[in-house]
Amino acid sequence: MMFSEQDIIQIKNKGITEKQVEGQVSRIKNGMSYSNLIAAANIGTGIESYSAEETRDFIAGFEAKKNDLNIVKFVPASGAATRMFKFLFQFLKKYDPNRESIEAYIENTNDTLIHTFVAGIRQFPFYNEVLGQIKSVKANVESLSTGELCLEFVKAMLDESGLNYSFFPKGLLPFHTYETGVVTAFEEHLMESTLYASSNNKANLHFTVSEKHHKYFNTELDKIKSALEEKTNTSFNVSFSYQKEETETLALTTANEIYRNDDGSILFRPAGHGALLENLNDLDSDILFIKNIDNIVVFEKNKEVSEYKKMLAGVLVEVQERAFKFLEELDKDEVSEADLLAIAMYVSKKMNVSLVDDFDDLASEEKKNYLKSKLNRPIRVCGMVKNEGEPGGGPFWVKDYNGEVSLQIVEFAQIDIANEAQAKIVENATHFNPTDLVCGVKDYKGEKFDLLDFVDPEAAFITMKTQNGTDIQALELPGLWNGSMADWVTIFVEVPLHTFSPVKTVNDLLKLEHQG
C-alpha cells in the first residue's frame, strides 16, 4: 500500500507504524473471522452454580484475605449519554403541542417510551433540576398545557442552552434520589467500592473517560470526596485515563479505499472497548474488578448485589492460590507422574482447559511445560446471568484456529448466524454476559502479566458506520472481555439476574432498582 509523505507523518505522530496500518487495511478487506462455536456454556458444562453455603464460604475466603491484596475497581465511563435520550430527540422533532395533546400523540404514534417517560416524570432524579431550569427561562409555567410542559421539559434536559444532558457521560448524570439529595452514577461507584473493592479502609478506582469530560469528573470528585470519606471511613484514590490515541483504527469506504477527512488526512476512529485493554494493562494491582458505569443500583439494594462480587473474588482467590501452588511444584526438577496427573485433572475440571488429545503420551518434561503454559496466565472469573432477552455477549465453548477449545464470551456480531449449526448452538444458550468480572493479573512470582500477550487478534470486529453521509467499514479491536481476554484462564459463575441493572435508556431510571 502506498502512503503519501503526509500520511506517513500522520501515522508516525499517532504512535503507530505503517505496517500496523497496512494490517488494519488487510483485516477489513479480508472480512471478519466468525467465532467457531462448539457448544453453549450452560450450568454444569462451563458455568458453575454454587449453593448458598458455598457462596458464603467464597465470600468469607475473600474477606479473610482482602486486606493483604491491592485491589482496583476499573470502570469504563467514557461514552456520552446521547443514546439514553434517543427517543426524546425523536419526540422533539415530531411533537407539536399546538396540533395535538400529548395523550393523542402517544395514542396516534403508539410511542410507549414517551408514555412511560411522561407517566413517571416526577420520579426521575433530575425532575426538580429540570423544572428549575424551565422556570428560570419561562415565567408562565403554570399556564402551560401538559403537552407544552412535556416539550419544555425535554428541551430543558437536552438543549445546549439548557442542561445539555446528552453532552455529558452517563457517569455524571443524576442517577438516584435520596433524602440527602441526588447523586450521580460516578458517586454511586465510589460508594459501591466500599462494599467489596476496598482494603485497609482504602478504595482504588480507575475510570476511563473521554478527554473532553475529564475536567467535569474532577469537579464532581472535588465536590463529593471529603464528605464521602468521612461518611464511609474510607480513603478514595481515584484515577482517570483516556482511550489511547495509538489504539485508534482507520476505516475504508465500501469500495475498500481508505476514508479520508476533507483535508486529505486519514480518518482514525476510536476502536471500541477493546482499546481499553491498554488502560487495564497500565494498572498494577493484585485483583481488578470490572463493571460498567451504568450498571449501578441504589445503595441499599447494592449491599446484596455486592455480595456476589465478593463471591466471584473468592472463587478467583481460591483458583489463583491453587494455580500458584501447582506452578511452584512444576518448577521443581522432579515432579511425579501422579502429581502431573492431579494437576492436569484440576486444570481440566476446574479451570476449563481442554487438554491436547495426546497429553497422556507426552514425556514428563513435555507435560510439565505444557501444564505451565496453561496455568501461568491471567485469570478472570465472570458472573453470568440467565438470559431473559437482554442484549449482550454470551458464554460459549469455542474452537480457535489452532484447534484448541476454550471458554469464551462471544458477542452476537461474532457469530455466523446464517450457519444453521452455529444458530442451533446459540438457541441452546441459557446465559449472557452482564460485564461482571474479577481478574487476577499477576503471575505466581508476583510479576504483572503483559495483558497484550493474551489477545486473539482474529477476534476483531468490522462494523458498518456512516461518516458525513458516507458508508464506511470501521475496524474495532477485539472486545475487552471478548478477544482481548481470549487466552486467559476463564471461569464462569452463575449470579442472579438482579445483579444486572444497566441504564440503557433514561426510562430505566424508573425501575425499582434505581429508585431510592
Residue pairs with C-beta under 8 A, 6 or more apart in sequence:
1 21
1 22
1 25
3 11
3 18
3 21
6 264
6 265
7 265
7 266
8 18
10 265
10 266
11 17
11 18
11 21
11 266
14 245
14 246
14 248
14 268
15 244
15 245
15 246
16 246
21 250
21 266
24 249
24 250
24 475
25 250
25 252
25 258
27 460
27 462
27 475
28 251
28 252
28 256
28 462
28 473
28 475
29 252
29 256
31 462
32 413
32 414
32 460
32 461
32 462
33 401
33 458
33 459
33 460
34 414
34 415
34 416
34 419
34 422
35 396
35 398
35 408
35 410
35 414
35 415
35 459
36 398
36 399
36 400
37 396
37 397
37 398
37 410
37 415
37 422
37 425
37 426
38 396
38 397
38 398
38 399
38 405
38 425
39 45
39 46
39 396
39 397
39 425
39 428
40 46
40 394
40 395
40 396
40 397
40 425
40 426
40 428
40 429
40 430
41 47
41 384
41 394
41 395
41 396
41 397
41 407
41 429
41 431
41 492
42 428
42 429
42 430
42 431
43 49
43 430
43 494
45 397
46 352
46 395
46 397
46 407
46 492
47 384
47 395
47 431
47 492
47 493
47 494
48 315
48 491
48 492
48 493
48 494
49 493
49 494
50 58
50 311
50 493
50 494
55 307
55 308
55 311
57 314
58 310
58 311
58 312
58 313
58 314
58 315
58 318
59 307
59 310
59 311
59 314
60 314
61 314
61 317
61 318
62 310
62 311
62 313
62 314
62 317
63 310
65 317
66 199
66 313
67 199
67 200
68 199
69 199
69 286
69 287
70 199
70 204
70 284
70 285
70 286
70 287
71 197
71 198
71 199
71 203
71 204
71 285
71 286
71 287
71 288
71 289
72 197
72 204
72 205
72 206
72 283
72 285
72 287
72 288
72 289
73 189
73 192
73 193
73 197
73 203
73 204
73 205
73 206
73 288
73 289
73 291
74 206
74 208
74 279
74 280
74 283
74 288
74 289
74 290
74 291
75 171
75 189
75 205
75 206
75 207
75 208
75 290
75 291
75 292
75 293
76 208
76 273
76 276
76 290
76 292
76 293
76 480
77 169
77 170
77 171
77 186
77 207
77 208
77 209
77 217
77 293
78 169
78 208
78 209
78 210
78 213
78 242
78 243
79 169
79 170
79 210
79 293
80 166
80 167
80 168
80 169
80 210
80 213
81 165
81 166
81 168
81 169
81 170
81 173
82 166
83 504
83 505
84 166
84 170
84 173
84 503
84 504
84 505
84 506
85 157
85 158
85 165
85 166
85 505
85 506
86 505
87 111
87 113
87 114
87 117
87 505
88 117
88 154
88 157
88 158
88 506
89 158
89 166
91 111
91 114
91 154
92 151
92 154
92 155
92 158
94 105
94 109
95 102
95 105
95 147
95 150
95 151
97 145
97 147
97 148
97 150
97 151
100 108
100 147
101 145
101 146
101 147
102 114
102 118
102 146
102 147
102 150
103 146
105 111
105 114
105 147
106 114
106 115
106 118
113 505
113 507
116 507
116 510
117 506
117 507
118 146
118 150
120 507
120 510
121 127
121 150
121 153
123 509
123 510
123 515
124 130
124 174
124 506
124 509
124 510
125 174
125 175
125 176
125 177
125 182
125 183
125 509
126 157
126 163
126 165
126 173
126 174
126 182
128 182
129 163
129 174
129 182
130 153
130 156
130 157
130 163
131 141
131 153
133 156
133 162
133 163
134 141
134 149
134 152
134 153
134 156
135 141
137 156
138 144
138 152
141 149
141 152
144 152
155 162
156 162
156 163
157 163
157 165
158 164
158 165
158 166
160 167
165 173
168 213
168 216
169 209
169 210
169 213
169 293
170 185
170 293
170 294
170 503
171 184
171 185
171 186
171 189
171 207
171 209
171 217
171 293
172 184
172 185
172 186
172 213
172 216
172 217
172 220
173 184
173 185
174 182
174 183
174 184
175 182
175 183
175 184
175 185
175 188
175 296
175 503
175 509
175 514
176 182
176 183
176 188
176 298
176 299
176 514
176 515
176 516
177 515
177 516
178 298
178 299
178 516
179 516
183 191
184 220
185 293
185 294
185 296
185 503
186 207
186 217
186 220
186 221
186 293
187 220
187 224
187 228
188 296
188 298
188 299
188 302
189 205
189 207
189 291
189 293
189 296
190 203
190 205
190 224
190 228
190 236
190 238
191 228
191 232
191 299
191 302
192 296
192 299
192 302
192 306
193 203
193 205
193 234
193 236
194 203
194 232
194 234
195 302
195 303
195 306
195 309
196 289
196 306
196 309
196 310
196 313
197 203
197 204
197 205
197 289
197 309
198 234
201 233
201 234
201 235
202 234
202 235
202 236
202 237
203 234
203 235
203 236
203 237
204 237
204 239
204 285
205 236
205 237
205 238
205 239
206 238
206 239
206 240
206 241
206 279
206 283
207 217
207 238
207 239
207 240
207 241
207 293
208 240
208 241
208 242
208 243
208 276
208 279
209 217
209 240
209 241
209 242
210 242
210 243
211 242
214 240
214 242
217 240
218 240
221 238
225 236
225 238
228 234
228 236
229 235
229 236
241 279
241 282
243 270
243 275
243 276
243 279
244 275
244 278
244 279
245 268
247 270
247 271
247 275
247 278
247 477
248 268
248 269
248 270
248 271
248 275
249 268
249 269
249 271
249 474
249 475
249 476
249 477
250 258
250 259
250 266
250 267
250 268
250 269
250 475
251 258
251 259
251 267
251 269
251 465
251 467
251 472
251 473
251 474
251 475
252 258
252 259
252 472
252 473
253 259
253 470
253 471
253 472
253 473
254 471
254 472
254 473
256 473
258 266
259 266
259 267
259 467
259 470
259 472
260 266
260 267
261 267
267 467
267 472
269 465
269 474
271 475
271 476
271 477
272 461
272 476
272 477
272 479
273 479
273 480
274 460
274 476
274 477
274 478
274 479
274 480
274 482
274 483
274 484
275 477
276 480
277 451
277 452
277 455
277 477
277 480
277 484
278 452
280 288
280 290
280 441
280 451
280 480
281 450
281 451
281 452
283 441
284 448
285 441
286 440
286 441
286 442
287 313
287 316
287 317
287 438
287 439
287 440
288 437
288 438
288 439
288 440
288 441
289 309
289 313
289 437
289 438
289 439
290 435
290 436
290 437
290 438
290 439
290 480
290 481
291 309
291 435
291 436
291 437
292 435
292 502
294 502
294 503
294 504
295 434
295 435
295 436
295 500
295 501
295 502
295 503
296 302
296 501
297 305
297 501
297 513
297 514
298 513
298 514
298 515
298 516
300 516
301 498
301 513
304 498
305 498
305 499
308 383
308 436
308 495
308 496
308 499
309 436
309 438
311 493
311 495
312 381
312 382
312 383
312 436
312 437
312 438
312 493
312 495
313 381
313 438
315 381
315 438
315 491
315 493
316 379
316 381
316 438
316 439
316 440
316 491
319 350
319 351
319 379
319 381
319 489
319 491
320 379
320 440
322 346
322 350
323 351
323 375
323 376
323 379
323 444
323 489
324 444
326 343
326 346
326 347
326 371
326 375
327 372
327 375
327 376
327 443
327 444
328 444
329 335
329 339
329 343
330 343
330 368
330 371
330 372
330 375
335 364
335 368
337 364
340 364
340 367
340 368
340 371
343 371
343 375
344 355
344 359
344 367
344 371
347 353
347 355
347 371
347 374
347 375
348 354
348 355
350 491
351 374
351 375
351 489
351 491
352 406
352 407
352 489
352 490
352 491
352 492
353 374
353 406
353 489
354 404
354 405
354 406
356 370
359 367
359 370
362 370
374 489
375 489
376 443
376 444
377 449
377 454
377 487
377 488
377 489
378 439
378 440
378 441
378 449
378 451
378 454
378 485
378 488
378 489
379 439
379 440
379 488
379 489
379 491
380 437
380 438
380 439
380 440
380 481
380 485
380 488
380 489
380 490
380 491
381 437
381 438
381 439
381 491
381 492
381 493
382 395
382 409
382 433
382 436
382 437
382 481
382 490
382 491
382 492
382 493
383 434
383 436
383 437
383 493
383 494
383 495
383 499
384 395
384 431
384 432
384 433
384 434
384 492
384 493
384 494
384 495
385 431
385 432
385 434
385 494
385 495
385 496
385 497
385 499
385 500
386 430
386 431
386 494
386 497
387 394
387 429
387 430
387 431
387 432
388 497
390 432
390 434
390 500
391 412
392 411
392 432
392 433
392 434
392 435
393 409
393 410
393 411
393 412
393 414
393 432
393 433
393 479
393 481
393 482
394 409
394 410
394 426
394 429
394 431
394 432
394 433
395 407
395 408
395 409
395 410
395 429
395 431
395 432
395 433
395 492
396 407
396 408
396 409
396 410
396 425
396 429
397 405
397 406
397 407
397 408
398 405
398 406
398 407
398 408
398 410
399 405
400 406
400 456
400 458
400 486
401 458
406 486
406 487
406 490
407 490
407 491
407 492
408 482
408 486
408 490
409 433
409 479
409 481
409 482
409 485
410 482
411 461
411 479
411 482
413 461
413 463
414 459
414 461
414 482
415 422
415 423
415 426
416 422
417 423
417 426
431 492
431 494
433 481
434 495
434 499
434 500
434 502
435 481
436 495
436 499
436 500
437 481
439 488
441 448
441 449
441 451
442 448
442 449
443 449
451 484
453 487
454 485
454 486
454 487
454 488
455 478
455 483
455 484
455 485
455 486
455 487
456 478
456 483
456 486
456 487
457 478
457 483
458 478
458 483
459 478
459 479
459 482
459 483
459 484
459 486
460 475
460 476
460 477
460 478
460 483
461 475
461 476
461 477
461 478
461 479
462 473
462 474
462 475
462 476
463 473
463 474
463 476
464 471
464 472
464 473
464 474
465 471
465 472
465 473
465 474
466 472
477 483
477 484
478 484
478 486
498 513
501 508
501 511
501 513
501 514
502 508
503 509
503 514
508 514
